[in-house]
Amino acid sequence: MLACATSSWGSAFIAGNIATQDLDPGTVAFFRFFFATLLLVPLMLWLDKGGRRPKGKEWLMMGFLGLTGIALYNIAFFIATRDAPVVKSSLFIASNPILILLMSALFLNEKIKGRQVIGLILALSGASIIITEGQFSTLISDGFHQVDLVLLIAVICWALYSVVGKVALQTFSSLTCTTYAVGTGTIMLLPFAIVETSYTELQNTSLLSWGAIIHMSIIVSVISFVMYYQGIKMIGAAKASIFINLMPLSAVILAVVILDEAFTFVHFLGAFLVLTGVTIGSRSGSIGNKTTKTPVMADGR
């Protein structure tokens, strides 16, 4: 489930690049989650009927999720898909598990085990090889630019979103968390869409750009966000974070299939390291040991 969710995020790099050719980053982010909200609200009312809803100070937590994982992260992400080199932006995003792992240990008291560290190193190494095509010197020659700060903000926001999301899941279902986070984040994105976009620009937006936004709304946002939250609840934020390394892998595969780019030995080596790292880092323990997991209910909790 986590593999499918994080792999679909790789397609957001391509879809985001397409959509930001016609619309500004904040506007793309708003419409992405506006359409997602239209789907999530009835889905929550149907599948999580009678479930726990935010009250009082709990709205602050939902607002924090919307601010970090929806509003700030996606503005930064779409700026990166438009302005940053693919090598640098992908590597920044792939570094997410490191910060999530540390934040989980610091704020959630999750223990960092040896196999998680090994898996994390292998997966991040594989992602780095895929992104740079083995030419690590390109990172040095490119140097640092202002967009690096934008990418750093994206990494920090997603790490906070993942860790605080684990706390929220102790009270609310994964579907409820996702719906309220997306809803509050969409409201926060509305001012950006109003300032950035005119009615004429919306009229001139191509069908391809709207299709890219719809894809990000349904597949990348609704389906994948719910699965990612459920994955965090089942195995913890630290283990779930390792699967984020599948994102650059899926981006490479999509580039080969859609853009007809070559798949070299370097890509194969990187893919092998990513998959090996995910397998090692996500293992519960030895075959003979039993682990306690939160049961998955039919309504998504």
C-alpha positions as CSV (number, residue, x, y, z in Angstrom):
1,M,0.0,0.0,0.0
2,L,2.8,2.4,0.9
3,A,4.7,1.4,-2.3
4,C,1.7,2.2,-4.5
5,A,1.1,5.5,-2.7
6,T,4.6,6.9,-2.8
7,S,5.2,5.6,-6.4
8,S,2.3,7.6,-7.6
9,W,3.9,10.7,-6.2
10,G,6.5,10.4,-8.9
11,S,3.9,11.3,-11.5
12,A,3.3,14.6,-9.7
13,F,6.7,15.8,-10.9
14,I,5.6,15.5,-14.5
15,A,2.0,16.7,-13.9
16,G,3.2,19.6,-11.8
17,N,5.6,20.7,-14.6
18,I,2.8,20.6,-17.1
19,A,0.3,22.5,-15.0
20,T,2.7,25.3,-14.0
21,Q,3.3,26.1,-17.6
22,D,-0.2,27.7,-17.7
23,L,-0.9,28.5,-14.0
24,D,1.2,29.8,-11.1
25,P,2.3,27.4,-8.3
26,G,-0.2,28.6,-5.7
27,T,-3.1,28.4,-8.1
28,V,-2.1,24.8,-9.2
29,A,-1.9,23.8,-5.6
30,F,-5.4,25.3,-4.8
31,F,-7.2,23.6,-7.7
32,R,-5.4,20.3,-7.0
33,F,-6.8,20.2,-3.4
34,F,-10.1,22.0,-4.2
35,F,-11.1,19.1,-6.5
36,A,-9.7,16.6,-3.9
37,T,-11.8,18.2,-1.2
38,L,-15.0,17.7,-3.3
39,L,-14.2,14.0,-3.4
40,L,-12.9,13.5,0.1
41,V,-15.8,15.1,2.0
42,P,-18.6,12.7,0.7
43,L,-16.1,9.8,0.9
44,M,-15.5,10.6,4.6
45,L,-19.2,11.0,5.3
46,W,-19.9,7.6,3.6
47,L,-17.0,5.4,4.8
48,D,-16.4,7.1,8.2
49,K,-20.0,7.8,9.1
50,G,-20.3,8.5,12.8
51,G,-16.5,8.7,13.2
52,R,-14.6,11.1,15.4
53,R,-14.5,14.7,14.3
54,P,-12.2,17.6,15.4
55,K,-13.4,19.6,18.4
56,G,-11.9,22.7,20.2
57,K,-8.1,22.7,20.2
58,E,-8.0,19.7,17.9
59,W,-8.8,22.1,15.0
60,L,-5.3,23.6,15.6
61,M,-3.8,20.2,14.9
62,M,-5.8,19.9,11.7
63,G,-4.9,23.4,10.7
64,F,-1.2,22.6,11.3
65,L,-1.5,19.5,9.0
66,G,-3.2,21.7,6.3
67,L,-0.5,24.4,6.6
68,T,2.5,22.0,6.5
69,G,1.5,19.1,4.3
70,I,-1.0,20.9,2.0
71,A,-0.4,24.6,1.7
72,L,3.3,25.3,2.3
73,Y,4.6,22.0,1.0
74,N,2.7,22.2,-2.3
75,I,3.5,25.8,-3.0
76,A,7.2,24.9,-2.6
77,F,6.8,21.7,-4.6
78,F,5.2,23.4,-7.6
79,I,7.8,26.2,-7.5
80,A,10.4,23.5,-7.6
81,T,8.8,21.6,-10.5
82,R,8.8,24.9,-12.5
83,D,12.1,26.4,-11.5
84,A,14.6,23.9,-10.0
85,P,16.8,21.5,-11.9
86,V,15.4,17.9,-11.8
87,V,18.7,16.6,-10.2
88,K,18.6,19.0,-7.3
89,S,14.8,19.1,-6.7
90,S,14.5,15.3,-6.7
91,L,17.4,14.8,-4.4
92,F,16.0,17.3,-1.9
93,I,12.7,15.6,-1.9
94,A,14.3,12.1,-1.6
95,S,16.1,13.3,1.5
96,N,12.8,13.5,3.4
97,P,13.2,10.2,5.2
98,I,16.3,11.4,7.0
99,L,14.5,14.3,8.6
100,I,11.3,12.2,9.3
101,L,13.4,9.5,11.0
102,L,15.0,12.1,13.3
103,M,11.8,13.9,14.1
104,S,10.0,10.6,14.8
105,A,12.7,9.8,17.3
106,L,12.7,13.2,18.8
107,F,9.0,14.0,19.1
108,L,7.3,10.5,19.0
109,N,10.0,8.6,20.9
110,E,10.1,6.0,18.1
111,K,13.3,3.9,18.3
112,I,15.6,4.0,15.4
113,K,16.8,0.4,14.8
114,G,19.9,-0.7,12.9
115,R,18.0,-2.2,10.0
116,Q,16.1,1.1,9.5
117,V,19.4,3.0,9.3
118,I,20.8,0.4,6.8
119,G,17.6,0.5,4.7
120,L,17.5,4.3,4.8
121,I,21.2,4.6,3.6
122,L,20.7,2.0,0.9
123,A,17.4,3.6,-0.4
124,L,18.8,7.1,-0.3
125,S,21.9,6.0,-2.0
126,G,19.9,4.4,-4.8
127,A,17.7,7.5,-5.2
128,S,20.8,9.6,-5.4
129,I,22.3,7.4,-8.1
130,I,19.1,7.5,-10.1
131,I,18.7,11.2,-9.9
132,T,22.3,12.1,-10.7
133,E,22.9,9.2,-13.1
134,G,26.1,8.4,-11.2
135,Q,27.5,11.9,-11.9
136,F,27.6,13.3,-8.3
137,S,30.0,16.0,-9.5
138,T,26.9,17.8,-11.1
139,L,25.7,18.6,-7.6
140,I,28.9,20.5,-6.9
141,S,29.1,22.2,-10.3
142,D,25.5,23.4,-10.0
143,G,26.1,25.1,-6.7
144,F,23.4,26.5,-4.5
145,H,20.5,28.8,-5.6
146,Q,17.6,30.6,-4.0
147,V,15.3,27.8,-5.0
148,D,17.3,25.5,-2.6
149,L,15.6,27.3,0.3
150,V,12.2,26.6,-1.3
151,L,13.1,22.9,-1.5
152,L,14.4,22.9,2.1
153,I,11.0,24.3,3.2
154,A,9.3,21.5,1.3
155,V,11.3,18.8,3.1
156,I,10.8,20.3,6.5
157,C,7.0,20.8,5.9
158,W,6.5,17.2,4.8
159,A,8.5,15.8,7.7
160,L,6.3,17.8,10.2
161,Y,3.2,16.7,8.3
162,S,4.2,13.0,8.6
163,V,5.1,13.2,12.3
164,V,2.1,15.2,13.5
165,G,-0.1,13.0,11.3
166,K,0.9,10.0,13.3
167,V,-0.3,11.8,16.5
168,A,-3.6,12.8,14.8
169,L,-4.2,9.1,13.8
170,Q,-4.3,8.2,17.5
171,T,-7.7,9.9,17.7
172,F,-9.0,10.1,14.1
173,S,-9.3,7.8,11.2
174,S,-6.9,8.1,8.3
175,L,-9.7,9.3,6.0
176,T,-10.8,12.0,8.5
177,C,-7.3,13.2,9.0
178,T,-6.7,13.5,5.2
179,T,-10.1,15.2,4.6
180,Y,-9.6,17.9,7.3
181,A,-6.0,18.5,6.4
182,V,-6.8,18.9,2.7
183,G,-9.9,21.0,3.5
184,T,-8.0,23.4,5.8
185,G,-5.1,23.5,3.4
186,T,-7.3,24.4,0.5
187,I,-8.7,27.4,2.4
188,M,-5.2,28.6,3.1
189,L,-4.3,28.3,-0.6
190,L,-7.4,30.3,-1.8
191,P,-5.8,33.8,-1.3
192,F,-2.8,32.7,-3.4
193,A,-5.1,31.6,-6.2
194,I,-7.1,34.9,-6.1
195,V,-4.0,37.0,-6.2
196,E,-2.1,35.0,-8.8
197,T,-4.8,34.2,-11.4
198,S,-7.3,36.0,-13.5
199,Y,-10.4,34.7,-15.2
200,T,-8.8,35.1,-18.6
201,E,-5.8,32.9,-17.5
202,L,-8.2,30.2,-16.4
203,Q,-10.0,30.4,-19.8
204,N,-6.7,30.1,-21.6
205,T,-5.5,27.1,-19.5
206,S,-5.0,24.1,-21.7
207,L,-6.9,20.8,-21.3
208,L,-3.6,19.1,-20.7
209,S,-2.9,21.3,-17.7
210,W,-6.4,20.7,-16.3
211,G,-5.9,17.0,-16.9
212,A,-2.7,17.1,-15.0
213,I,-4.4,18.9,-12.1
214,I,-7.2,16.3,-12.0
215,H,-4.7,13.5,-12.0
216,M,-3.0,15.0,-9.0
217,S,-6.3,15.6,-7.3
218,I,-7.7,12.0,-7.6
219,I,-4.7,9.7,-7.8
220,V,-1.9,11.6,-6.1
221,S,-3.9,13.4,-3.5
222,V,-7.1,11.5,-2.6
223,I,-6.1,7.8,-3.1
224,S,-2.4,8.1,-2.2
225,F,-2.8,10.4,0.8
226,V,-5.3,8.0,2.5
227,M,-3.0,5.1,1.9
228,Y,0.0,6.9,3.2
229,Y,-1.8,7.9,6.4
230,Q,-2.9,4.4,6.9
231,G,0.6,3.1,6.3
232,I,2.0,5.5,9.0
233,K,-0.6,4.3,11.4
234,M,0.3,0.6,10.8
235,I,4.1,0.7,10.8
236,G,5.1,4.1,12.1
237,A,6.3,7.3,10.6
238,A,10.0,6.3,10.5
239,K,9.4,3.0,8.6
240,A,6.8,4.6,6.3
241,S,9.2,7.4,5.4
242,I,11.6,4.9,3.8
243,F,9.0,4.3,1.0
244,I,9.3,7.9,-0.1
245,N,12.5,6.8,-1.9
246,L,10.2,5.0,-4.4
247,M,9.1,8.4,-5.7
248,P,12.2,9.2,-7.7
249,L,12.3,5.6,-8.9
250,S,8.7,5.9,-10.3
251,A,9.6,9.3,-11.8
252,V,12.4,7.6,-13.8
253,I,10.2,4.8,-15.0
254,L,7.6,7.3,-16.1
255,A,10.3,9.2,-18.0
256,V,11.3,6.1,-19.8
257,V,7.8,5.1,-20.7
258,I,6.3,8.5,-21.5
259,L,9.3,10.6,-22.6
260,D,11.2,7.6,-24.2
261,E,14.3,8.2,-22.2
262,A,17.0,5.5,-22.0
263,F,17.1,3.1,-19.0
264,T,20.8,2.5,-18.3
265,F,22.8,0.3,-15.9
266,V,23.1,3.2,-13.5
267,H,19.3,3.4,-13.3
268,F,19.1,-0.3,-12.7
269,L,21.7,-0.1,-9.9
270,G,19.8,2.8,-8.3
271,A,16.5,1.0,-8.6
272,F,18.0,-2.2,-7.0
273,L,19.3,-0.2,-4.0
274,V,16.0,1.6,-3.5
275,L,14.0,-1.6,-3.5
276,T,16.5,-3.4,-1.3
277,G,16.5,-0.5,1.2
278,V,12.7,-0.3,1.3
279,T,12.6,-4.1,1.9
280,I,15.2,-4.1,4.7
281,G,13.9,-0.9,6.4
282,S,10.3,-1.9,6.5
283,R,10.7,-5.5,7.9
284,S,9.0,-6.0,11.2
285,G,11.6,-8.4,12.5
286,S,12.6,-12.0,12.2
287,I,10.1,-14.5,10.8
288,G,9.5,-16.0,14.2
289,N,8.6,-12.8,16.0
290,K,5.2,-11.3,16.1
291,T,4.5,-7.6,16.0
292,T,1.4,-5.7,17.1
293,K,-0.3,-3.7,14.4
294,T,-3.3,-1.5,14.4
295,P,-6.1,-3.5,12.7
296,V,-7.4,-2.0,9.5
297,M,-11.2,-1.5,9.7
298,A,-13.5,-1.6,6.7
299,D,-14.2,2.1,7.1
300,G,-10.4,3.0,6.8
301,R,-9.6,3.3,10.5
